[in-house]
Amino acid sequence: MDDNFADSASATAERSEALAFIDNARERLADVDEALARMDAGSYGVCADCGKPIPEARLEARPWAVRCVECAAARS
């Protein structure tokens, strides 16, 4: 083994980390786009499972939330 092997392994790890970050950002963007569509449809802030309003504090923390805390916890 030589020094290039370590450099290659480091570059591969960094690339994997960057790709994971990009995937996460794409997923979050899709979540935000869906939240905007719910705003346009008038269903933003309403739990997709129980139909009750999602508390404002939850929407402030997670504006893309689709479910209230109780329904989200039940799915976990």
C-alpha positions as CSV (number, residue, x, y, z in Angstrom):
1,M,0.0,0.0,0.0
2,D,1.2,3.5,-0.6
3,D,0.1,7.1,0.3
4,N,-2.2,7.3,-2.8
5,F,-4.4,4.6,-1.3
6,A,-5.0,6.7,1.8
7,D,-5.7,9.7,-0.4
8,S,-8.1,7.7,-2.5
9,A,-9.9,6.4,0.5
10,S,-10.2,9.9,1.9
11,A,-11.5,11.2,-1.4
12,T,-14.1,8.4,-1.6
13,A,-15.3,9.1,1.9
14,E,-15.6,12.8,1.2
15,R,-17.5,12.1,-2.1
16,S,-19.9,9.8,-0.2
17,E,-20.5,12.5,2.4
18,A,-21.1,15.1,-0.3
19,L,-23.5,12.8,-2.2
20,A,-25.5,12.1,1.0
21,F,-25.7,15.9,1.7
22,I,-27.0,16.4,-1.8
23,D,-29.6,13.7,-1.5
24,N,-30.8,15.1,1.8
25,A,-31.0,18.6,0.2
26,R,-33.0,17.2,-2.7
27,E,-35.4,15.4,-0.4
28,R,-35.9,18.6,1.7
29,L,-36.5,20.6,-1.5
30,A,-39.2,18.1,-2.5
31,D,-40.8,18.4,1.0
32,V,-40.9,22.2,0.7
33,D,-42.3,22.0,-2.8
34,E,-45.1,19.7,-1.5
35,A,-45.7,22.1,1.3
36,L,-46.1,25.0,-1.1
37,A,-48.5,22.9,-3.2
38,R,-50.6,22.2,0.0
39,M,-50.6,26.0,0.6
40,D,-52.0,26.6,-2.9
41,A,-54.6,23.8,-2.4
42,G,-55.6,25.2,1.0
43,S,-54.6,22.1,2.9
44,Y,-51.4,23.4,4.4
45,G,-51.3,22.9,8.2
46,V,-53.8,20.1,8.3
47,C,-52.7,16.6,9.3
48,A,-52.8,14.2,6.4
49,D,-53.8,11.4,8.8
50,C,-56.3,12.7,11.3
51,G,-57.4,16.0,9.6
52,K,-56.7,18.1,12.7
53,P,-54.7,21.3,12.5
54,I,-51.0,20.9,12.8
55,P,-49.9,23.2,15.7
56,E,-48.2,26.4,14.7
57,A,-45.1,25.6,16.8
58,R,-44.6,22.4,14.8
59,L,-45.0,24.2,11.5
60,E,-42.5,26.8,12.6
61,A,-40.0,24.1,13.4
62,R,-40.8,21.9,10.4
63,P,-42.7,24.0,7.8
64,W,-42.9,20.9,5.5
65,A,-44.7,18.8,8.2
66,V,-47.5,16.7,6.8
67,R,-48.7,15.2,10.1
68,C,-49.4,16.5,13.6
69,V,-47.0,15.3,16.4
70,E,-49.3,12.5,17.5
71,C,-49.8,11.0,14.0
72,A,-46.1,11.4,13.2
73,A,-45.2,9.6,16.4
74,A,-47.7,6.8,15.7
75,R,-45.9,6.2,12.3
76,S,-42.5,5.9,13.9
